[in-house]
Amino acid sequence: MKAILDTHTFLWAIAEEDKLSRRARQIYTGSNDLWLSVVSVWEILIKVQIGKLPFPEPAGPYLTKKLAKDHIEILPITLDHVLQTEALPPHHRDPFDRMLIAQSIHQGWPIITADPWFGRYPVDVIW
């Protein structure tokens, strides 16, 4: 199965696994084709820079190491993904989450998230 990881899902999987639902943990550790959007990497780096997210080492090398270890692919942002955001109703105001929703819709892949707002969009939410 191909699926997109929400930012918090990835962070919990690499540092606070007990916060994941049983299903999310099974999918993360199973033989699935998991993707982390470049928008999530950007969001993480911003949070690290402003002091909202502590990392045990510099964020870039740390994330790169975790992505490789867990076989997570990076999903780039394409023009089609950006254009998809125009059709989204304004249920969710967070621009990072709106991009993840647009990517999920465009790719036709479910998104693994605990965020209840994602369910207001035509995406397959896994939690």
Backbone atoms as SQL, in Angstrom:
CREATE TABLE atoms (id INTEGER PRIMARY KEY, chain TEXT, resi INTEGER, resn TEXT, atom TEXT, x REAL, y REAL, z REAL);
INSERT INTO atoms VALUES
  (1, 'A', 1, 'MET', 'N', 0.841, -1.176, 0.000),
  (2, 'A', 1, 'MET', 'CA', 0.000, 0.000, 0.000),
  (3, 'A', 1, 'MET', 'C', 0.888, 1.242, 0.000),
  (4, 'A', 2, 'LYS', 'N', 0.504, 2.239, -0.796),
  (5, 'A', 2, 'LYS', 'CA', 1.159, 3.542, -0.777),
  (6, 'A', 2, 'LYS', 'C', 0.363, 4.446, 0.146),
  (7, 'A', 3, 'ALA', 'N', 1.063, 5.222, 0.971),
  (8, 'A', 3, 'ALA', 'CA', 0.395, 6.162, 1.875),
  (9, 'A', 3, 'ALA', 'C', 1.329, 7.323, 2.180),
  (10, 'A', 4, 'ILE', 'N', 0.711, 8.460, 2.471),
  (11, 'A', 4, 'ILE', 'CA', 1.442, 9.668, 2.866),
  (12, 'A', 4, 'ILE', 'C', 1.399, 9.772, 4.379),
  (13, 'A', 5, 'LEU', 'N', 2.526, 10.106, 4.964),
  (14, 'A', 5, 'LEU', 'CA', 2.599, 10.317, 6.408),
  (15, 'A', 5, 'LEU', 'C', 2.370, 11.786, 6.726),
  (16, 'A', 6, 'ASP', 'N', 1.473, 12.066, 7.650),
  (17, 'A', 6, 'ASP', 'CA', 1.359, 13.434, 8.153),
  (18, 'A', 6, 'ASP', 'C', 2.634, 13.714, 8.946),
  (19, 'A', 7, 'THR', 'N', 2.960, 14.963, 9.091),
  (20, 'A', 7, 'THR', 'CA', 4.202, 15.352, 9.771),
  (21, 'A', 7, 'THR', 'C', 4.287, 14.756, 11.164),
  (22, 'A', 8, 'HIS', 'N', 3.224, 14.912, 11.957),
  (23, 'A', 8, 'HIS', 'CA', 3.278, 14.390, 13.328),
  (24, 'A', 8, 'HIS', 'C', 3.382, 12.867, 13.348),
  (25, 'A', 9, 'THR', 'N', 2.794, 12.199, 12.368),
  (26, 'A', 9, 'THR', 'CA', 2.874, 10.738, 12.313),
  (27, 'A', 9, 'THR', 'C', 4.330, 10.298, 12.157),
  (28, 'A', 10, 'PHE', 'N', 5.038, 10.947, 11.253),
  (29, 'A', 10, 'PHE', 'CA', 6.453, 10.624, 11.054),
  (30, 'A', 10, 'PHE', 'C', 7.256, 10.917, 12.317),
  (31, 'A', 11, 'LEU', 'N', 7.026, 12.083, 12.912),
  (32, 'A', 11, 'LEU', 'CA', 7.776, 12.449, 14.121),
  (33, 'A', 11, 'LEU', 'C', 7.505, 11.469, 15.259),
  (34, 'A', 12, 'TRP', 'N', 6.259, 11.089, 15.431),
  (35, 'A', 12, 'TRP', 'CA', 5.935, 10.117, 16.473),
  (36, 'A', 12, 'TRP', 'C', 6.579, 8.768, 16.170),
  (37, 'A', 13, 'ALA', 'N', 6.567, 8.357, 14.915),
  (38, 'A', 13, 'ALA', 'CA', 7.133, 7.064, 14.538),
  (39, 'A', 13, 'ALA', 'C', 8.626, 6.985, 14.831),
  (40, 'A', 14, 'ILE', 'N', 9.327, 8.107, 14.684),
  (41, 'A', 14, 'ILE', 'CA', 10.784, 8.071, 14.891),
  (42, 'A', 14, 'ILE', 'C', 11.202, 8.406, 16.318),
  (43, 'A', 15, 'ALA', 'N', 10.282, 8.973, 17.119),
  (44, 'A', 15, 'ALA', 'CA', 10.713, 9.406, 18.449),
  (45, 'A', 15, 'ALA', 'C', 9.746, 9.065, 19.582),
  (46, 'A', 16, 'GLU', 'N', 8.468, 8.935, 19.283),
  (47, 'A', 16, 'GLU', 'CA', 7.473, 8.692, 20.334),
  (48, 'A', 16, 'GLU', 'C', 6.443, 7.676, 19.845),
  (49, 'A', 17, 'GLU', 'N', 6.941, 6.479, 19.532),
  (50, 'A', 17, 'GLU', 'CA', 6.121, 5.456, 18.889),
  (51, 'A', 17, 'GLU', 'C', 4.834, 5.135, 19.644),
  (52, 'A', 18, 'ASP', 'N', 4.839, 5.294, 20.951),
  (53, 'A', 18, 'ASP', 'CA', 3.642, 4.991, 21.748),
  (54, 'A', 18, 'ASP', 'C', 2.474, 5.931, 21.445),
  (55, 'A', 19, 'LYS', 'N', 2.730, 7.050, 20.780),
  (56, 'A', 19, 'LYS', 'CA', 1.653, 7.973, 20.409),
  (57, 'A', 19, 'LYS', 'C', 0.908, 7.523, 19.150),
  (58, 'A', 20, 'LEU', 'N', 1.493, 6.598, 18.402),
  (59, 'A', 20, 'LEU', 'CA', 0.845, 6.100, 17.192),
  (60, 'A', 20, 'LEU', 'C', -0.303, 5.164, 17.561),
  (61, 'A', 21, 'SER', 'N', -1.330, 5.172, 16.742),
  (62, 'A', 21, 'SER', 'CA', -2.385, 4.183, 16.905),
  (63, 'A', 21, 'SER', 'C', -1.808, 2.814, 16.542),
  (64, 'A', 22, 'ARG', 'N', -2.491, 1.760, 16.949),
  (65, 'A', 22, 'ARG', 'CA', -2.032, 0.417, 16.620),
  (66, 'A', 22, 'ARG', 'C', -1.947, 0.233, 15.105),
  (67, 'A', 23, 'ARG', 'N', -2.972, 0.700, 14.417),
  (68, 'A', 23, 'ARG', 'CA', -3.006, 0.554, 12.956),
  (69, 'A', 23, 'ARG', 'C', -1.878, 1.350, 12.289),
  (70, 'A', 24, 'ALA', 'N', -1.671, 2.585, 12.740),
  (71, 'A', 24, 'ALA', 'CA', -0.595, 3.409, 12.171),
  (72, 'A', 24, 'ALA', 'C', 0.759, 2.753, 12.403),
  (73, 'A', 25, 'ARG', 'N', 0.975, 2.204, 13.579),
  (74, 'A', 25, 'ARG', 'CA', 2.244, 1.541, 13.891),
  (75, 'A', 25, 'ARG', 'C', 2.439, 0.314, 12.994),
  (76, 'A', 26, 'GLN', 'N', 1.374, -0.471, 12.793),
  (77, 'A', 26, 'GLN', 'CA', 1.462, -1.653, 11.932),
  (78, 'A', 26, 'GLN', 'C', 1.820, -1.266, 10.497),
  (79, 'A', 27, 'ILE', 'N', 1.187, -0.209, 10.013),
  (80, 'A', 27, 'ILE', 'CA', 1.464, 0.231, 8.641),
  (81, 'A', 27, 'ILE', 'C', 2.887, 0.766, 8.537),
  (82, 'A', 28, 'TYR', 'N', 3.310, 1.532, 9.530),
  (83, 'A', 28, 'TYR', 'CA', 4.646, 2.122, 9.500),
  (84, 'A', 28, 'TYR', 'C', 5.729, 1.042, 9.517),
  (85, 'A', 29, 'THR', 'N', 5.528, 0.029, 10.319),
  (86, 'A', 29, 'THR', 'CA', 6.563, -1.007, 10.454),
  (87, 'A', 29, 'THR', 'C', 6.391, -2.149, 9.466),
  (88, 'A', 30, 'GLY', 'N', 5.297, -2.156, 8.719),
  (89, 'A', 30, 'GLY', 'CA', 5.052, -3.222, 7.745),
  (90, 'A', 30, 'GLY', 'C', 5.748, -2.959, 6.424),
  (91, 'A', 31, 'SER', 'N', 5.415, -3.780, 5.465),
  (92, 'A', 31, 'SER', 'CA', 6.008, -3.671, 4.124),
  (93, 'A', 31, 'SER', 'C', 5.137, -2.783, 3.248),
  (94, 'A', 32, 'ASN', 'N', 5.122, -1.514, 3.538),
  (95, 'A', 32, 'ASN', 'CA', 4.304, -0.559, 2.801),
  (96, 'A', 32, 'ASN', 'C', 5.188, 0.477, 2.137),
  (97, 'A', 33, 'ASP', 'N', 4.633, 1.146, 1.156),
  (98, 'A', 33, 'ASP', 'CA', 5.337, 2.175, 0.398),
  (99, 'A', 33, 'ASP', 'C', 4.930, 3.524, 0.996),
  (100, 'A', 34, 'LEU', 'N', 5.714, 3.998, 1.973),
  (101, 'A', 34, 'LEU', 'CA', 5.354, 5.208, 2.708),
  (102, 'A', 34, 'LEU', 'C', 6.125, 6.413, 2.188),
  (103, 'A', 35, 'TRP', 'N', 5.413, 7.541, 2.157),
  (104, 'A', 35, 'TRP', 'CA', 5.957, 8.782, 1.608),
  (105, 'A', 35, 'TRP', 'C', 5.806, 9.908, 2.620),
  (106, 'A', 36, 'LEU', 'N', 6.856, 10.713, 2.731),
  (107, 'A', 36, 'LEU', 'CA', 6.821, 11.939, 3.522),
  (108, 'A', 36, 'LEU', 'C', 6.960, 13.097, 2.549),
  (109, 'A', 37, 'SER', 'N', 6.025, 14.010, 2.601),
  (110, 'A', 37, 'SER', 'CA', 6.069, 15.146, 1.687),
  (111, 'A', 37, 'SER', 'C', 7.221, 16.076, 2.050),
  (112, 'A', 38, 'VAL', 'N', 7.781, 16.683, 1.041),
  (113, 'A', 38, 'VAL', 'CA', 8.807, 17.686, 1.265),
  (114, 'A', 38, 'VAL', 'C', 8.233, 18.843, 2.093),
  (115, 'A', 39, 'VAL', 'N', 6.914, 19.065, 2.030),
  (116, 'A', 39, 'VAL', 'CA', 6.302, 20.108, 2.854),
  (117, 'A', 39, 'VAL', 'C', 6.426, 19.759, 4.341),
  (118, 'A', 40, 'SER', 'N', 6.399, 18.468, 4.672),
  (119, 'A', 40, 'SER', 'CA', 6.578, 18.058, 6.064),
  (120, 'A', 40, 'SER', 'C', 8.007, 18.310, 6.529),
  (121, 'A', 41, 'VAL', 'N', 8.960, 18.043, 5.651),
  (122, 'A', 41, 'VAL', 'CA', 10.357, 18.322, 5.996),
  (123, 'A', 41, 'VAL', 'C', 10.527, 19.816, 6.248),
  (124, 'A', 42, 'TRP', 'N', 9.938, 20.626, 5.397),
  (125, 'A', 42, 'TRP', 'CA', 9.996, 22.075, 5.551),
  (126, 'A', 42, 'TRP', 'C', 9.366, 22.501, 6.882),
  (127, 'A', 43, 'GLU', 'N', 8.200, 21.947, 7.186),
  (128, 'A', 43, 'GLU', 'CA', 7.520, 22.270, 8.448),
  (129, 'A', 43, 'GLU', 'C', 8.388, 21.891, 9.646),
  (130, 'A', 44, 'ILE', 'N', 8.993, 20.728, 9.600),
  (131, 'A', 44, 'ILE', 'CA', 9.855, 20.277, 10.693),
  (132, 'A', 44, 'ILE', 'C', 11.030, 21.234, 10.876),
  (133, 'A', 45, 'LEU', 'N', 11.677, 21.602, 9.780),
  (134, 'A', 45, 'LEU', 'CA', 12.834, 22.500, 9.866),
  (135, 'A', 45, 'LEU', 'C', 12.456, 23.856, 10.449),
  (136, 'A', 46, 'ILE', 'N', 11.306, 24.369, 10.071),
  (137, 'A', 46, 'ILE', 'CA', 10.837, 25.642, 10.634),
  (138, 'A', 46, 'ILE', 'C', 10.639, 25.507, 12.138),
  (139, 'A', 47, 'LYS', 'N', 9.996, 24.422, 12.566),
  (140, 'A', 47, 'LYS', 'CA', 9.735, 24.228, 14.002),
  (141, 'A', 47, 'LYS', 'C', 11.029, 24.045, 14.785),
  (142, 'A', 48, 'VAL', 'N', 12.003, 23.384, 14.187),
  (143, 'A', 48, 'VAL', 'CA', 13.305, 23.236, 14.838),
  (144, 'A', 48, 'VAL', 'C', 13.965, 24.612, 14.972),
  (145, 'A', 49, 'GLN', 'N', 13.938, 25.406, 13.897),
  (146, 'A', 49, 'GLN', 'CA', 14.593, 26.717, 13.901),
  (147, 'A', 49, 'GLN', 'C', 13.992, 27.676, 14.923),
  (148, 'A', 50, 'ILE', 'N', 12.677, 27.610, 15.133),
  (149, 'A', 50, 'ILE', 'CA', 12.054, 28.538, 16.081),
  (150, 'A', 50, 'ILE', 'C', 11.994, 27.974, 17.502),
  (151, 'A', 51, 'GLY', 'N', 12.572, 26.794, 17.694),
  (152, 'A', 51, 'GLY', 'CA', 12.674, 26.224, 19.025),
  (153, 'A', 51, 'GLY', 'C', 11.449, 25.455, 19.508),
  (154, 'A', 52, 'LYS', 'N', 10.517, 25.153, 18.624),
  (155, 'A', 52, 'LYS', 'CA', 9.320, 24.410, 19.022),
  (156, 'A', 52, 'LYS', 'C', 9.512, 22.894, 18.956),
  (157, 'A', 53, 'LEU', 'N', 10.614, 22.468, 18.340),
  (158, 'A', 53, 'LEU', 'CA', 10.845, 21.040, 18.163),
  (159, 'A', 53, 'LEU', 'C', 12.328, 20.754, 18.376),
  (160, 'A', 54, 'PRO', 'N', 12.661, 20.149, 19.517),
  (161, 'A', 54, 'PRO', 'CA', 14.073, 19.827, 19.769),
  (162, 'A', 54, 'PRO', 'C', 14.471, 18.526, 19.067),
  (163, 'A', 55, 'PHE', 'N', 15.660, 18.522, 18.496),
  (164, 'A', 55, 'PHE', 'CA', 16.202, 17.318, 17.870),
  (165, 'A', 55, 'PHE', 'C', 17.523, 16.988, 18.548),
  (166, 'A', 56, 'PRO', 'N', 17.909, 15.718, 18.587),
  (167, 'A', 56, 'PRO', 'CA', 19.154, 15.330, 19.263),
  (168, 'A', 56, 'PRO', 'C', 20.428, 15.692, 18.491),
  (169, 'A', 57, 'GLU', 'N', 20.257, 16.109, 17.240),
  (170, 'A', 57, 'GLU', 'CA', 21.388, 16.515, 16.403),
  (171, 'A', 57, 'GLU', 'C', 20.843, 17.439, 15.321),
  (172, 'A', 58, 'PRO', 'N', 21.691, 18.033, 14.465),
  (173, 'A', 58, 'PRO', 'CA', 21.176, 18.908, 13.412),
  (174, 'A', 58, 'PRO', 'C', 20.064, 18.217, 12.608),
  (175, 'A', 59, 'ALA', 'N', 19.015, 18.972, 12.335),
  (176, 'A', 59, 'ALA', 'CA', 17.790, 18.409, 11.761),
  (177, 'A', 59, 'ALA', 'C', 17.993, 17.744, 10.403),
  (178, 'A', 60, 'GLY', 'N', 18.727, 18.379, 9.507),
  (179, 'A', 60, 'GLY', 'CA', 18.903, 17.825, 8.164),
  (180, 'A', 60, 'GLY', 'C', 19.488, 16.421, 8.184),
  (181, 'A', 61, 'PRO', 'N', 20.671, 16.247, 8.781),
  (182, 'A', 61, 'PRO', 'CA', 21.265, 14.899, 8.825),
  (183, 'A', 61, 'PRO', 'C', 20.409, 13.898, 9.618),
  (184, 'A', 62, 'TYR', 'N', 19.781, 14.372, 10.692),
  (185, 'A', 62, 'TYR', 'CA', 18.938, 13.495, 11.513),
  (186, 'A', 62, 'TYR', 'C', 17.760, 12.967, 10.695),
  (187, 'A', 63, 'LEU', 'N', 17.058, 13.862, 9.991),
  (188, 'A', 63, 'LEU', 'CA', 15.917, 13.451, 9.176),
  (189, 'A', 63, 'LEU', 'C', 16.349, 12.522, 8.046),
  (190, 'A', 64, 'THR', 'N', 17.438, 12.864, 7.381),
  (191, 'A', 64, 'THR', 'CA', 17.940, 12.049, 6.288),
  (192, 'A', 64, 'THR', 'C', 18.235, 10.628, 6.763),
  (193, 'A', 65, 'LYS', 'N', 18.855, 10.521, 7.933),
  (194, 'A', 65, 'LYS', 'CA', 19.185, 9.215, 8.502),
  (195, 'A', 65, 'LYS', 'C', 17.919, 8.417, 8.825),
  (196, 'A', 66, 'LYS', 'N', 16.937, 9.069, 9.442),
  (197, 'A', 66, 'LYS', 'CA', 15.689, 8.385, 9.812),
  (198, 'A', 66, 'LYS', 'C', 14.895, 7.960, 8.577),
  (199, 'A', 67, 'LEU', 'N', 14.839, 8.816, 7.561),
  (200, 'A', 67, 'LEU', 'CA', 14.133, 8.477, 6.323),
  (201, 'A', 67, 'LEU', 'C', 14.753, 7.242, 5.668),
  (202, 'A', 68, 'ALA', 'N', 16.079, 7.213, 5.601),
  (203, 'A', 68, 'ALA', 'CA', 16.770, 6.076, 4.984),
  (204, 'A', 68, 'ALA', 'C', 16.575, 4.809, 5.812),
  (205, 'A', 69, 'LYS', 'N', 16.707, 4.922, 7.120),
  (206, 'A', 69, 'LYS', 'CA', 16.570, 3.757, 8.009),
  (207, 'A', 69, 'LYS', 'C', 15.191, 3.119, 7.877),
  (208, 'A', 70, 'ASP', 'N', 14.151, 3.946, 7.785),
  (209, 'A', 70, 'ASP', 'CA', 12.782, 3.435, 7.740),
  (210, 'A', 70, 'ASP', 'C', 12.240, 3.288, 6.313),
  (211, 'A', 71, 'HIS', 'N', 13.092, 3.511, 5.323),
  (212, 'A', 71, 'HIS', 'CA', 12.723, 3.346, 3.906),
  (213, 'A', 71, 'HIS', 'C', 11.533, 4.228, 3.516),
  (214, 'A', 72, 'ILE', 'N', 11.558, 5.468, 3.953),
  (215, 'A', 72, 'ILE', 'CA', 10.506, 6.432, 3.632),
  (216, 'A', 72, 'ILE', 'C', 10.956, 7.232, 2.414),
  (217, 'A', 73, 'GLU', 'N', 10.078, 7.316, 1.425),
  (218, 'A', 73, 'GLU', 'CA', 10.353, 8.097, 0.220),
  (219, 'A', 73, 'GLU', 'C', 9.920, 9.548, 0.431),
  (220, 'A', 74, 'ILE', 'N', 10.541, 10.455, -0.307),
  (221, 'A', 74, 'ILE', 'CA', 10.153, 11.864, -0.258),
  (222, 'A', 74, 'ILE', 'C', 9.219, 12.162, -1.427),
  (223, 'A', 75, 'LEU', 'N', 8.072, 12.763, -1.105),
  (224, 'A', 75, 'LEU', 'CA', 7.102, 13.178, -2.119),
  (225, 'A', 75, 'LEU', 'C', 7.333, 14.651, -2.424),
  (226, 'A', 76, 'PRO', 'N', 7.778, 14.974, -3.647),
  (227, 'A', 76, 'PRO', 'CA', 7.989, 16.382, -3.988),
  (228, 'A', 76, 'PRO', 'C', 6.654, 17.109, -4.144),
  (229, 'A', 77, 'ILE', 'N', 6.717, 18.414, -4.117),
  (230, 'A', 77, 'ILE', 'CA', 5.535, 19.233, -4.398),
  (231, 'A', 77, 'ILE', 'C', 5.571, 19.572, -5.882),
  (232, 'A', 78, 'THR', 'N', 4.501, 19.223, -6.583),
  (233, 'A', 78, 'THR', 'CA', 4.415, 19.532, -8.010),
  (234, 'A', 78, 'THR', 'C', 3.414, 20.665, -8.228),
  (235, 'A', 79, 'LEU', 'N', 3.435, 21.208, -9.424),
  (236, 'A', 79, 'LEU', 'CA', 2.461, 22.239, -9.770),
  (237, 'A', 79, 'LEU', 'C', 1.038, 21.692, -9.626),
  (238, 'A', 80, 'ASP', 'N', 0.814, 20.450, -10.023),
  (239, 'A', 80, 'ASP', 'CA', -0.519, 19.856, -9.878),
  (240, 'A', 80, 'ASP', 'C', -0.964, 19.816, -8.419),
  (241, 'A', 81, 'HIS', 'N', -0.035, 19.524, -7.516),
  (242, 'A', 81, 'HIS', 'CA', -0.371, 19.525, -6.083),
  (243, 'A', 81, 'HIS', 'C', -0.779, 20.929, -5.628),
  (244, 'A', 82, 'VAL', 'N', -0.015, 21.913, -6.044),
  (245, 'A', 82, 'VAL', 'CA', -0.309, 23.301, -5.660),
  (246, 'A', 82, 'VAL', 'C', -1.662, 23.733, -6.225),
  (247, 'A', 83, 'LEU', 'N', -1.908, 23.420, -7.475),
  (248, 'A', 83, 'LEU', 'CA', -3.180, 23.799, -8.093),
  (249, 'A', 83, 'LEU', 'C', -4.359, 23.092, -7.430),
  (250, 'A', 84, 'GLN', 'N', -4.149, 21.897, -6.915),
  (251, 'A', 84, 'GLN', 'CA', -5.206, 21.147, -6.231),
  (252, 'A', 84, 'GLN', 'C', -5.694, 21.896, -4.982),
  (253, 'A', 85, 'THR', 'N', -4.813, 22.687, -4.356),
  (254, 'A', 85, 'THR', 'CA', -5.216, 23.399, -3.133),
  (255, 'A', 85, 'THR', 'C', -6.314, 24.428, -3.406),
  (256, 'A', 86, 'GLU', 'N', -6.392, 24.921, -4.634),
  (257, 'A', 86, 'GLU', 'CA', -7.414, 25.915, -4.963),
  (258, 'A', 86, 'GLU', 'C', -8.823, 25.355, -4.793),
  (259, 'A', 87, 'ALA', 'N', -8.983, 24.075, -5.013),
  (260, 'A', 87, 'ALA', 'CA', -10.309, 23.444, -4.939),
  (261, 'A', 87, 'ALA', 'C', -10.684, 23.027, -3.518),
  (262, 'A', 88, 'LEU', 'N', -9.764, 23.179, -2.574),
  (263, 'A', 88, 'LEU', 'CA', -10.049, 22.736, -1.206),
  (264, 'A', 88, 'LEU', 'C', -10.903, 23.747, -0.457),
  (265, 'A', 89, 'PRO', 'N', -11.987, 23.286, 0.185),
  (266, 'A', 89, 'PRO', 'CA', -12.727, 24.196, 1.054),
  (267, 'A', 89, 'PRO', 'C', -11.834, 24.591, 2.236),
  (268, 'A', 90, 'PRO', 'N', -12.108, 25.717, 2.859),
  (269, 'A', 90, 'PRO', 'CA', -11.214, 26.223, 3.916),
  (270, 'A', 90, 'PRO', 'C', -11.431, 25.598, 5.298),
  (271, 'A', 91, 'HIS', 'N', -11.719, 24.299, 5.356),
  (272, 'A', 91, 'HIS', 'CA', -11.892, 23.648, 6.665),
  (273, 'A', 91, 'HIS', 'C', -10.616, 23.744, 7.495),
  (274, 'A', 92, 'HIS', 'N', -9.500, 23.517, 6.858),
  (275, 'A', 92, 'HIS', 'CA', -8.208, 23.496, 7.544),
  (276, 'A', 92, 'HIS', 'C', -7.401, 24.688, 7.052),
  (277, 'A', 93, 'ARG', 'N', -6.935, 25.498, 7.956),
  (278, 'A', 93, 'ARG', 'CA', -6.237, 26.723, 7.571),
  (279, 'A', 93, 'ARG', 'C', -4.712, 26.576, 7.527),
  (280, 'A', 94, 'ASP', 'N', -4.196, 25.496, 8.092),
  (281, 'A', 94, 'ASP', 'CA', -2.748, 25.286, 8.116),
  (282, 'A', 94, 'ASP', 'C', -2.255, 24.993, 6.690),
  (283, 'A', 95, 'PRO', 'N', -1.370, 25.827, 6.151),
  (284, 'A', 95, 'PRO', 'CA', -0.937, 25.633, 4.758),
  (285, 'A', 95, 'PRO', 'C', -0.175, 24.328, 4.543),
  (286, 'A', 96, 'PHE', 'N', 0.557, 23.855, 5.536),
  (287, 'A', 96, 'PHE', 'CA', 1.270, 22.589, 5.395),
  (288, 'A', 96, 'PHE', 'C', 0.272, 21.440, 5.280),
  (289, 'A', 97, 'ASP', 'N', -0.736, 21.446, 6.146),
  (290, 'A', 97, 'ASP', 'CA', -1.743, 20.393, 6.104),
  (291, 'A', 97, 'ASP', 'C', -2.580, 20.461, 4.830),
  (292, 'A', 98, 'ARG', 'N', -2.871, 21.646, 4.370),
  (293, 'A', 98, 'ARG', 'CA', -3.630, 21.785, 3.117),
  (294, 'A', 98, 'ARG', 'C', -2.846, 21.184, 1.942),
  (295, 'A', 99, 'MET', 'N', -1.536, 21.355, 1.944),
  (296, 'A', 99, 'MET', 'CA', -0.725, 20.756, 0.885),
  (297, 'A', 99, 'MET', 'C', -0.747, 19.236, 1.000),
  (298, 'A', 100, 'LEU', 'N', -0.656, 18.704, 2.209),
  (299, 'A', 100, 'LEU', 'CA', -0.713, 17.252, 2.385),
  (300, 'A', 100, 'LEU', 'C', -2.048, 16.696, 1.893),
  (301, 'A', 101, 'ILE', 'N', -3.126, 17.407, 2.176),
  (302, 'A', 101, 'ILE', 'CA', -4.454, 16.991, 1.720),
  (303, 'A', 101, 'ILE', 'C', -4.513, 17.026, 0.196),
  (304, 'A', 102, 'ALA', 'N', -4.007, 18.089, -0.397),
  (305, 'A', 102, 'ALA', 'CA', -3.989, 18.204, -1.856),
  (306, 'A', 102, 'ALA', 'C', -3.162, 17.078, -2.477),
  (307, 'A', 103, 'GLN', 'N', -2.041, 16.769, -1.878),
  (308, 'A', 103, 'GLN', 'CA', -1.205, 15.690, -2.401),
  (309, 'A', 103, 'GLN', 'C', -1.916, 14.339, -2.289),
  (310, 'A', 104, 'SER', 'N', -2.590, 14.107, -1.181),
  (311, 'A', 104, 'SER', 'CA', -3.330, 12.871, -0.986),
  (312, 'A', 104, 'SER', 'C', -4.427, 12.724, -2.040),
  (313, 'A', 105, 'ILE', 'N', -5.149, 13.808, -2.280),
  (314, 'A', 105, 'ILE', 'CA', -6.207, 13.784, -3.294),
  (315, 'A', 105, 'ILE', 'C', -5.614, 13.532, -4.672),
  (316, 'A', 106, 'HIS', 'N', -4.596, 14.299, -5.020),
  (317, 'A', 106, 'HIS', 'CA', -4.003, 14.188, -6.357),
  (318, 'A', 106, 'HIS', 'C', -3.385, 12.807, -6.603),
  (319, 'A', 107, 'GLN', 'N', -2.652, 12.302, -5.626),
  (320, 'A', 107, 'GLN', 'CA', -1.984, 11.005, -5.792),
  (321, 'A', 107, 'GLN', 'C', -2.975, 9.846, -5.668),
  (322, 'A', 108, 'GLY', 'N', -4.100, 10.084, -4.973),
  (323, 'A', 108, 'GLY', 'CA', -5.044, 9.002, -4.729),
  (324, 'A', 108, 'GLY', 'C', -4.563, 8.044, -3.649),
  (325, 'A', 109, 'TRP', 'N', -3.708, 8.551, -2.764),
  (326, 'A', 109, 'TRP', 'CA', -3.146, 7.732, -1.691),
  (327, 'A', 109, 'TRP', 'C', -3.763, 8.162, -0.367),
  (328, 'A', 110, 'PRO', 'N', -3.939, 7.233, 0.564),
  (329, 'A', 110, 'PRO', 'CA', -4.422, 7.617, 1.889),
  (330, 'A', 110, 'PRO', 'C', -3.351, 8.393, 2.649),
  (331, 'A', 111, 'ILE', 'N', -3.791, 9.064, 3.690),
  (332, 'A', 111, 'ILE', 'CA', -2.859, 9.791, 4.550),
  (333, 'A', 111, 'ILE', 'C', -3.005, 9.265, 5.971),
  (334, 'A', 112, 'ILE', 'N', -1.880, 9.037, 6.616),
  (335, 'A', 112, 'ILE', 'CA', -1.870, 8.519, 7.980),
  (336, 'A', 112, 'ILE', 'C', -1.741, 9.704, 8.922),
  (337, 'A', 113, 'THR', 'N', -2.840, 9.990, 9.625),
  (338, 'A', 113, 'THR', 'CA', -2.886, 11.168, 10.488),
  (339, 'A', 113, 'THR', 'C', -3.879, 10.980, 11.621),
  (340, 'A', 114, 'ALA', 'N', -3.588, 11.628, 12.736),
  (341, 'A', 114, 'ALA', 'CA', -4.524, 11.672, 13.867),
  (342, 'A', 114, 'ALA', 'C', -5.353, 12.952, 13.826),
  (343, 'A', 115, 'ASP', 'N', -5.090, 13.815, 12.863),
  (344, 'A', 115, 'ASP', 'CA', -5.782, 15.108, 12.768),
  (345, 'A', 115, 'ASP', 'C', -7.217, 14.896, 12.285),
  (346, 'A', 116, 'PRO', 'N', -8.214, 15.205, 13.121),
  (347, 'A', 116, 'PRO', 'CA', -9.611, 14.969, 12.734),
  (348, 'A', 116, 'PRO', 'C', -10.085, 15.856, 11.585),
  (349, 'A', 117, 'TRP', 'N', -9.415, 16.971, 11.329),
  (350, 'A', 117, 'TRP', 'CA', -9.827, 17.884, 10.255),
  (351, 'A', 117, 'TRP', 'C', -9.631, 17.287, 8.874),
  (352, 'A', 118, 'PHE', 'N', -8.688, 16.360, 8.750),
  (353, 'A', 118, 'PHE', 'CA', -8.432, 15.756, 7.439),
  (354, 'A', 118, 'PHE', 'C', -9.662, 15.003, 6.942),
  (355, 'A', 119, 'GLY', 'N', -10.453, 14.462, 7.850),
  (356, 'A', 119, 'GLY', 'CA', -11.647, 13.711, 7.492),
  (357, 'A', 119, 'GLY', 'C', -12.743, 14.542, 6.848),
  (358, 'A', 120, 'ARG', 'N', -12.610, 15.861, 6.888),
  (359, 'A', 120, 'ARG', 'CA', -13.593, 16.733, 6.252),
  (360, 'A', 120, 'ARG', 'C', -13.335, 16.904, 4.760),
  (361, 'A', 121, 'TYR', 'N', -12.262, 16.300, 4.289),
  (362, 'A', 121, 'TYR', 'CA', -11.886, 16.374, 2.879),
  (363, 'A', 121, 'TYR', 'C', -12.044, 14.998, 2.244),
  (364, 'A', 122, 'PRO', 'N', -12.105, 14.942, 0.917),
  (365, 'A', 122, 'PRO', 'CA', -12.273, 13.651, 0.242),
  (366, 'A', 122, 'PRO', 'C', -10.952, 12.864, 0.157),
  (367, 'A', 123, 'VAL', 'N', -10.427, 12.531, 1.331),
  (368, 'A', 123, 'VAL', 'CA', -9.201, 11.734, 1.406),
  (369, 'A', 123, 'VAL', 'C', -9.471, 10.510, 2.280),
  (370, 'A', 124, 'ASP', 'N', -8.730, 9.466, 2.052),
  (371, 'A', 124, 'ASP', 'CA', -8.811, 8.267, 2.877),
  (372, 'A', 124, 'ASP', 'C', -7.856, 8.473, 4.045),
  (373, 'A', 125, 'VAL', 'N', -8.411, 8.655, 5.225),
  (374, 'A', 125, 'VAL', 'CA', -7.614, 8.881, 6.433),
  (375, 'A', 125, 'VAL', 'C', -7.428, 7.557, 7.153),
  (376, 'A', 126, 'ILE', 'N', -6.195, 7.277, 7.492),
  (377, 'A', 126, 'ILE', 'CA', -5.863, 6.089, 8.277),
  (378, 'A', 126, 'ILE', 'C', -5.366, 6.560, 9.635),
  (379, 'A', 127, 'TRP', 'N', -5.932, 5.994, 10.678),
  (380, 'A', 127, 'TRP', 'CA', -5.397, 6.189, 12.014),
  (381, 'A', 127, 'TRP', 'C', -5.717, 4.996, 12.856);
